Amino acid sequence: MNNNHNNNESNISNEPYTFYKEEIKKQNKVLIFFKRFFIYIGSVAFSLVLGLAISFTYIYCKDVVIPKYANDSIIQASADNSSNIIETSNDLVKSIIENVRPSVVSITTLKNDTDWFRGTTQYEGSGSGIIFHKTSTDIFIVTNYHVIQNATAIGVAIDDNKPVQATLVGKDENYDLAVLSISSDNLSEQDISDIRVAKFADSSNVMVGDYVIAIGNALGEGITSTFGMISSTSTDIISENKKLNVLQTTAAINPGNSGGALINLNGEVIGINTAKVANNTVESVGYTISSSVAMPIIENIMSNLNPTSLGVLVTNVQDTNLSYDGMAGGAIIIDITPGGSADKAGIKINDIITSINDVPILSSEQLVEEIKKYEVWDTIKLKIIRNGKLETIKVKLLPNTK
C-alpha cells in the first residue's frame, strides 16, 4: 500500500512539471520567431536606409566628397588638357623645324675612286651643311670634312633647289670639320630670300634626356627631320683613326645627315651631326660634334684666312721688254694659282695690272700692299692691259686654303 501510494504521488508530482516544460518550449519558439523576424526586418530597413544615404551622398555631394575619384567632368577635362598639350607640342616641333630648315643645306660632291683593276672612276657623294654666316656677297657653310674630302667638285643646294658651285674655305681634319662658301651671284632671288643663318647655342648646358631634332640631307634625298633625345653628353668615337668626343642622341642620323644640324627645342644648333661612324648593328644611336667643340674650330678657320691672296705671281712691268704708250708702270702676271681669285676671274698670264679700284699700280710691290687693304670675299675692280687693250675685270678675293 505504501509503495503504490508513493508511485502515485510521484506521477502526480511530475505532470505539472512536464506540462510547464512544454509550455516554456512553445513560448520560446514564439519568442525566437518574433526575435528573428524583427532582426530580419531591422536589417532590411537598416540596409535600405544606409543605401539611400550612400546614394544621396554620391548624387548630391560627390563634387565635394570624392572629386578625385568620381568626377567625370574632371577626368574628361584632364583628357582634353592632355590632348591640348600633345597638340601644342606637335605645333612647337613643327614650328621649330620650319624656322631652322632654311639654314640647313644639301651638299653633293664628285669624287674619284682609284682601283688597281678598274683604274680611276668618278662617283657622287652627299651630305649636309649649316649656314652660319652671311655677307652681302657670300654665304658660309660648315659641314663635316669627310663629306667634301677628295672632292673634285662641290655643290650646295638651298631648300632642295638646284646645287650651285661651292668653294672650300678651310678645314680641320682632326675635328672632321670644313667651311664652304657660295656666292650670292650664283643664287636666285628666291634662294637668297629663303636663306636663314642658324643660331648656335652652348652645348655645355645640354643634359641627358633633352629633346632634340636632327635636320639634314638623309640618304641624299633632300632635307628631312628626325626627333629624339640626348642619351649621352660625352662619348668617345674613332673617326679616320682619330678620337672625337661627341654627343650621343636617339635621333636617327643616317648617311647624308653628316654635316647637318642637331637642334634643341629653342631652335638652336647644339651639334653638327656625323654619320661617319654609324653602326648598322645598333639602333637609336647617333653622334654629333657638339657646338662647344665646333664653334672655336670654325672661328679659327675663318680667322686664319689669307685675305690678301690674289692668287698670282707678279713682277714689275719695267723689268720686262713690254711697254705701251702712256703706261707709267704696272705689275705683270707671270704665274696664276689654279682655282685662286685671279684664275676664277679670268685673269691670264702676261696681263698687266695698272690699277685696283682706280688706284694706280706702278709696281708689283705696290700691288701686294694694295691688296692687303681688302678683306676676304671683297670684290675689287682691276684695270688690266691685255694684248695692248685696256680692260676692266672684277675679282672676288678668295681665301688662300693652301
C-alpha positions as CSV (number, residue, x, y, z in Angstrom):
1,M,0.0,0.0,0.0
2,N,2.6,2.4,0.9
3,N,4.6,1.7,-2.3
4,N,1.7,2.3,-4.5
5,H,0.9,5.4,-2.7
6,N,4.4,6.7,-3.3
7,N,4.3,5.9,-7.0
8,N,1.0,7.7,-7.5
9,E,2.4,10.7,-5.7
10,S,5.4,10.6,-7.9
11,N,3.4,10.5,-11.1
12,I,1.1,13.3,-9.9
13,S,4.0,15.5,-8.9
14,N,5.7,15.1,-12.4
15,E,2.7,16.0,-14.5
16,P,2.7,19.8,-13.7
17,Y,6.4,20.0,-14.4
18,T,6.2,18.3,-17.8
19,F,3.3,20.5,-18.8
20,Y,5.3,23.5,-17.7
21,K,8.3,22.5,-19.8
22,E,6.2,22.0,-22.9
23,E,4.6,25.4,-22.4
24,I,8.1,27.0,-22.0
25,K,9.2,25.4,-25.2
26,K,6.2,26.7,-27.1
27,Q,6.7,30.2,-25.7
28,N,10.5,30.1,-26.6
29,K,9.7,29.1,-30.2
30,V,7.3,32.0,-30.5
31,L,9.8,34.4,-29.0
32,I,12.6,33.1,-31.3
33,F,10.4,33.5,-34.3
34,F,9.4,37.1,-33.4
35,K,13.0,37.9,-32.5
36,R,14.3,36.6,-35.8
37,F,11.5,38.3,-37.6
38,F,12.3,41.7,-36.1
39,I,16.1,41.2,-36.6
40,Y,15.5,40.5,-40.3
41,I,13.1,43.4,-40.8
42,G,15.6,45.6,-38.9
43,S,18.5,44.5,-41.1
44,V,16.5,45.1,-44.3
45,A,15.4,48.5,-43.0
46,F,18.9,49.5,-42.0
47,S,20.3,48.4,-45.3
48,L,17.7,50.4,-47.2
49,V,18.4,53.5,-45.1
50,L,22.2,53.1,-45.5
51,G,21.8,52.5,-49.2
52,L,19.7,55.6,-49.6
53,A,22.2,57.6,-47.5
54,I,25.1,56.5,-49.7
55,S,23.1,57.2,-52.9
56,F,22.2,60.6,-51.6
57,T,25.8,61.4,-50.7
58,Y,27.0,60.3,-54.1
59,I,24.4,62.2,-56.1
60,Y,24.4,65.4,-54.1
61,C,27.9,65.5,-52.5
62,K,30.2,63.8,-55.0
63,D,31.7,67.1,-56.1
64,V,32.7,67.8,-52.5
65,V,33.4,64.4,-51.0
66,I,35.0,62.4,-53.9
67,P,36.0,64.6,-56.7
68,K,39.4,62.8,-57.2
69,Y,37.8,59.5,-57.9
70,A,34.3,60.0,-59.3
71,N,34.1,63.3,-61.1
72,D,33.7,62.5,-64.7
73,S,34.0,66.2,-65.7
74,I,37.4,66.4,-64.1
75,I,38.6,63.2,-65.8
76,Q,37.3,64.5,-69.1
77,A,38.9,67.8,-68.6
78,S,42.2,66.1,-67.8
79,A,41.9,64.1,-71.0
80,D,41.1,67.3,-73.0
81,N,44.1,69.0,-71.4
82,S,46.4,66.2,-72.4
83,S,45.2,66.4,-75.9
84,N,45.9,70.1,-75.9
85,I,49.4,69.5,-74.5
86,I,50.1,67.0,-77.3
87,E,48.7,69.2,-79.9
88,T,50.8,72.2,-78.6
89,S,53.9,70.1,-78.5
90,N,53.4,69.0,-82.1
91,D,52.8,72.6,-83.2
92,L,56.0,73.6,-81.4
93,V,58.2,71.0,-83.1
94,K,56.7,71.8,-86.5
95,S,57.4,75.5,-85.9
96,I,61.0,74.8,-84.9
97,I,61.6,72.7,-88.0
98,E,60.0,75.3,-90.2
99,N,62.2,78.0,-88.8
100,V,65.5,76.1,-88.8
101,R,65.2,74.1,-92.0
102,P,66.2,77.1,-94.3
103,S,69.6,77.2,-92.5
104,V,70.4,73.6,-93.5
105,V,71.6,72.8,-97.0
106,S,72.2,69.7,-99.1
107,I,75.7,69.1,-100.3
108,T,76.6,67.0,-103.4
109,T,80.1,66.1,-104.4
110,L,82.0,64.4,-107.2
111,K,84.9,62.2,-106.1
112,N,87.5,60.0,-107.7
113,D,87.9,56.4,-106.7
114,T,91.1,54.7,-107.8
115,D,91.1,50.9,-108.2
116,W,94.0,48.8,-109.3
117,F,91.8,46.8,-111.7
118,R,89.4,49.5,-112.9
119,G,91.6,52.5,-112.7
120,T,90.1,55.8,-111.7
121,T,86.3,56.1,-111.6
122,Q,84.1,59.0,-110.5
123,Y,81.2,58.8,-108.1
124,E,78.8,61.1,-106.4
125,G,78.6,61.7,-102.7
126,S,76.1,63.5,-100.5
127,G,76.0,65.3,-97.2
128,S,74.6,68.3,-95.3
129,G,75.7,71.7,-94.2
130,I,74.7,74.5,-91.9
131,I,74.6,78.2,-92.9
132,F,76.4,80.0,-90.0
133,H,77.4,83.4,-91.6
134,K,76.2,85.6,-94.5
135,T,77.6,88.7,-96.1
136,S,76.3,90.9,-98.9
137,T,78.2,88.7,-101.4
138,D,78.7,85.2,-99.8
139,I,77.1,82.6,-97.7
140,F,79.3,80.4,-95.4
141,I,78.5,76.8,-94.5
142,V,80.0,74.4,-92.0
143,T,80.0,70.7,-92.7
144,N,82.0,67.5,-91.9
145,Y,85.3,67.4,-93.6
146,H,84.8,63.8,-94.7
147,V,81.7,65.0,-96.7
148,I,84.0,67.0,-99.1
149,Q,87.3,65.1,-98.7
150,N,89.0,64.5,-102.0
151,A,86.1,66.1,-103.9
152,T,86.8,67.4,-107.4
153,A,83.6,69.4,-107.3
154,I,81.2,70.6,-104.5
155,G,77.6,71.7,-105.0
156,V,75.3,73.3,-102.4
157,A,71.5,73.3,-102.7
158,I,69.4,75.8,-100.8
159,D,65.9,74.4,-99.9
160,D,66.5,71.3,-102.2
161,N,66.8,73.6,-105.2
162,K,69.5,73.2,-108.0
163,P,73.0,73.0,-106.5
164,V,75.4,75.8,-107.0
165,Q,79.2,75.6,-107.0
166,A,80.9,75.9,-103.6
167,T,84.4,76.8,-102.6
168,L,86.4,75.2,-99.8
169,V,87.3,78.0,-97.4
170,G,89.2,75.9,-94.8
171,K,89.2,72.6,-92.9
172,D,90.3,70.9,-89.8
173,E,90.8,67.2,-90.4
174,N,91.4,66.4,-86.7
175,Y,87.9,67.5,-85.8
176,D,86.3,66.4,-89.1
177,L,85.1,70.0,-89.9
178,A,85.2,72.1,-93.0
179,V,83.9,75.5,-94.1
180,L,82.5,76.2,-97.5
181,S,81.3,79.3,-99.3
182,I,78.9,80.0,-102.1
183,S,78.5,83.3,-104.0
184,S,75.2,85.2,-103.9
185,D,75.7,85.9,-107.6
186,N,75.0,82.2,-108.3
187,L,71.7,82.2,-106.4
188,S,68.3,83.1,-107.4
189,E,66.4,85.9,-105.6
190,Q,64.1,83.2,-104.1
191,D,67.2,81.3,-102.8
192,I,68.6,84.4,-101.3
193,S,65.3,85.3,-99.6
194,D,64.9,81.7,-98.3
195,I,68.4,81.7,-96.6
196,R,68.5,81.8,-92.9
197,V,71.6,81.9,-90.7
198,A,71.5,79.3,-87.9
199,K,71.8,80.3,-84.3
200,F,74.3,78.3,-82.3
201,A,73.9,77.5,-78.6
202,D,76.4,76.5,-75.9
203,S,76.2,72.7,-75.8
204,S,77.8,72.5,-72.4
205,N,74.4,73.1,-71.0
206,V,72.9,70.1,-72.7
207,M,71.6,67.3,-70.4
208,V,70.7,63.7,-70.9
209,G,67.0,63.5,-71.6
210,D,66.8,66.8,-73.5
211,Y,64.7,66.5,-76.6
212,V,66.5,67.3,-79.9
213,I,65.7,67.4,-83.6
214,A,68.2,66.3,-86.4
215,I,67.8,68.0,-89.7
216,G,69.8,67.0,-92.8
217,N,70.0,65.5,-96.3
218,A,69.3,62.0,-95.2
219,L,70.4,59.4,-97.8
220,G,71.0,62.2,-100.2
221,E,67.2,62.5,-100.9
222,G,66.6,66.0,-99.6
223,I,66.2,67.7,-96.2
224,T,64.4,65.6,-93.6
225,S,63.9,65.8,-89.9
226,T,64.0,63.2,-87.1
227,F,63.1,63.5,-83.4
228,G,64.9,62.1,-80.3
229,M,66.7,62.9,-77.1
230,I,70.2,63.2,-75.8
231,S,71.4,59.8,-74.5
232,S,74.9,60.9,-73.6
233,T,76.7,64.2,-73.3
234,S,80.2,62.7,-73.6
235,T,81.0,59.8,-75.8
236,D,84.4,59.0,-77.4
237,I,84.3,57.6,-81.0
238,I,87.0,56.9,-83.5
239,S,86.8,58.6,-86.9
240,E,89.5,58.4,-89.5
241,N,91.8,56.9,-86.8
242,K,91.2,59.9,-84.7
243,K,89.3,60.1,-81.4
244,L,86.4,62.5,-81.2
245,N,84.3,63.4,-78.1
246,V,80.7,63.8,-79.2
247,L,77.1,64.0,-78.0
248,Q,75.1,60.8,-78.4
249,T,71.4,61.0,-79.5
250,T,68.5,58.7,-80.2
251,A,67.5,60.9,-83.2
252,A,68.1,59.0,-86.4
253,I,71.3,60.1,-88.2
254,N,71.7,58.3,-91.5
255,P,74.2,58.6,-94.4
256,G,73.7,62.0,-95.9
257,N,73.0,63.6,-92.5
258,S,76.7,64.2,-91.9
259,G,77.2,67.9,-91.5
260,G,73.6,68.6,-90.7
261,A,72.2,70.2,-87.6
262,L,71.2,68.8,-84.2
263,I,69.0,71.5,-82.6
264,N,67.3,71.9,-79.2
265,L,63.7,72.9,-78.7
266,N,64.7,76.6,-78.8
267,G,65.7,76.1,-82.4
268,E,69.4,76.5,-81.7
269,V,72.2,74.3,-83.1
270,I,73.9,72.3,-80.4
271,G,75.8,69.9,-82.6
272,I,77.0,69.0,-86.1
273,N,75.8,65.5,-87.0
274,T,78.1,62.8,-88.3
275,A,77.2,59.5,-89.8
276,K,80.8,58.5,-90.5
277,V,80.9,56.0,-87.6
278,A,77.3,54.8,-87.9
279,N,76.9,51.2,-86.7
280,N,74.3,49.2,-88.6
281,T,74.1,46.7,-85.8
282,V,72.9,49.3,-83.2
283,E,69.6,51.1,-83.3
284,S,68.8,54.6,-81.9
285,V,72.4,55.7,-81.6
286,G,73.6,58.8,-83.4
287,Y,76.6,61.1,-82.9
288,T,77.1,64.8,-83.2
289,I,80.1,67.1,-82.8
290,S,79.0,69.5,-80.0
291,S,78.7,73.2,-80.8
292,S,81.1,73.9,-78.0
293,V,83.8,72.0,-79.8
294,A,82.8,73.1,-83.3
295,M,82.5,76.8,-82.9
296,P,86.1,77.5,-81.9
297,I,87.3,75.4,-84.9
298,I,85.0,77.3,-87.2
299,E,86.2,80.7,-85.9
300,N,89.8,79.6,-86.2
301,I,89.3,78.6,-89.8
302,M,87.7,81.9,-90.6
303,S,90.4,83.9,-88.7
304,N,93.2,82.1,-90.4
305,L,92.1,83.0,-93.9
306,N,94.6,84.9,-96.0
307,P,92.5,87.9,-97.3
308,T,95.4,89.3,-99.3
309,S,95.7,86.4,-101.8
310,L,95.0,87.4,-105.4
311,G,96.5,84.0,-106.4
312,V,99.1,85.4,-108.8
313,L,102.9,85.7,-109.1
314,V,103.8,89.1,-110.5
315,T,106.9,91.2,-111.4
316,N,107.4,94.8,-112.4
317,V,106.5,95.5,-115.9
318,Q,109.6,97.7,-116.1
319,D,111.7,94.5,-115.7
320,T,110.3,93.1,-119.0
321,N,110.5,94.2,-122.6
322,L,106.8,95.1,-122.7
323,S,105.9,98.7,-123.0
324,Y,102.8,100.6,-124.1
325,D,102.1,104.2,-124.9
326,G,101.1,106.1,-121.8
327,M,101.9,103.3,-119.4
328,A,103.9,104.6,-116.4
329,G,104.3,101.2,-114.8
330,G,102.4,98.2,-113.6
331,A,102.6,94.6,-112.3
332,I,102.7,91.9,-114.9
333,I,101.4,88.4,-114.1
334,I,103.9,85.6,-114.7
335,D,102.0,82.7,-112.9
336,I,98.5,82.0,-111.7
337,T,97.3,79.7,-108.9
338,P,94.8,77.3,-110.2
339,G,91.4,77.8,-108.5
340,G,92.5,81.1,-107.0
341,S,90.9,84.5,-107.1
342,A,92.6,85.6,-110.4
343,D,92.1,82.3,-112.1
344,K,88.3,82.2,-111.4
345,A,88.0,85.8,-112.5
346,G,89.6,85.0,-115.9
347,I,93.0,86.7,-115.4
348,K,95.7,85.4,-117.7
349,I,99.5,85.2,-117.7
350,N,101.1,88.3,-119.2
351,D,98.1,90.5,-118.2
352,I,99.4,93.8,-116.8
353,I,97.5,95.2,-113.7
354,T,97.5,99.0,-113.9
355,S,95.0,99.9,-111.1
356,I,92.9,98.5,-108.3
357,N,89.6,100.3,-107.7
358,D,91.0,103.2,-109.7
359,V,94.2,103.4,-107.5
360,P,97.2,103.3,-110.0
361,I,99.5,100.4,-109.6
362,L,103.1,101.2,-110.7
363,S,104.9,98.1,-109.3
364,S,104.5,94.6,-108.1
365,E,105.3,95.7,-104.5
366,Q,102.5,98.3,-104.6
367,L,100.1,95.6,-105.9
368,V,100.8,93.4,-102.9
369,E,100.4,96.3,-100.4
370,E,97.2,97.5,-102.0
371,I,95.6,94.0,-101.9
372,K,96.3,93.9,-98.1
373,K,93.8,96.7,-97.6
374,Y,90.9,94.4,-98.5
375,E,89.3,91.5,-96.7
376,V,88.5,88.1,-98.0
377,W,85.3,88.0,-100.1
378,D,85.7,91.6,-101.1
379,T,85.2,92.2,-104.8
380,I,87.7,94.6,-106.4
381,K,87.9,96.2,-109.8
382,L,91.1,95.6,-111.8
383,K,92.2,97.5,-114.8
384,I,94.5,95.4,-117.0
385,I,96.2,95.7,-120.3
386,R,95.8,92.5,-122.3
387,N,97.3,92.3,-125.8
388,G,97.6,96.0,-125.9
389,K,94.0,96.7,-125.0
390,L,92.7,98.2,-121.7
391,E,90.1,96.0,-119.9
392,T,88.2,96.1,-116.6
393,I,87.8,92.8,-114.7
394,K,86.0,92.2,-111.3
395,V,87.8,89.9,-109.0
396,K,86.5,88.3,-105.7
397,L,89.2,87.8,-103.2
398,L,89.0,84.2,-102.2
399,P,90.8,82.8,-99.1
400,N,94.1,81.0,-99.5
401,T,93.4,77.4,-98.4
402,K,96.8,76.0,-99.4
